[in-house]
């Protein structure tokens, strides 16, 4: 039996597995291969949709399904299909209409099972496409007919994001949804009860892994729930303070081979 048999290791991507240059170090890649070779299950939980997670899948070759859309889906890259996903209640349209009317400069993006629609463009959405390589599929939010898994809203100005968060949290239908800040310029509407922590639990259930033997590492607000949910929750040293406060321990930063440092620490005690 391998040293890491029965363990499930889930990492965040940006700011955790990726360094600041959006690369994965050889040290991290070698550590991932070692963890898998010793019987461990290694995967990730991300805000990305499957179409923008293909490159990282090809690079690290996870030996388990991964969590996507900030916890709204569990996707099996081997079978190229969702094992589970949650969609937004139809009343989400009322939140979007309110945003569109009261904060007209906010960019709007709908994420469905297989597509990302750019419903209202701005600088943040242009930058989003540059980083992800997504095509500019334009569609009015009123015209999206598919189930929507999450809605991404964005602006470069902190004051606009603050106003957006306040508007959503005070909306009459707010109790039907969850909200998360996923990046400095992005704020998301998620199905009620959906989170990266929930995705970790769902993944452990699918894989028949004891939650006590799960490891999760992240850096941002949307990672807090999975850090809390994991048997061992870890924050990188560059994480926001709120993530560090709930972590069992803090490892090195994302530019210092954080995944390798975690695997090495576990290896020492095995």
HUDAJO-V726415 format. One line per field, one symbol per residue. phi: phi as a letter, one per 30 degrees, with the letter a starting at -180 (. if undefined). Layout:
BEGIN
phi->???
END
This chain:
BEGIN
phi->.ddceicbcccdcdibddddciccddddddddddeddcjdcbabbbdddedccddddddchecaebdbhhjdacccddchadcaaccddedeeddddddedcbddddbbcccebbcccdbdaeddddedddciddddcadddcdcdecdaccbaadcedddddddddddcdeceddbcbbccaecbbbcbeeidadddddddddddchcdedccbbbabbedceddddddebcbcddcddeddddcddaccdddcbidddddddddddcc
END
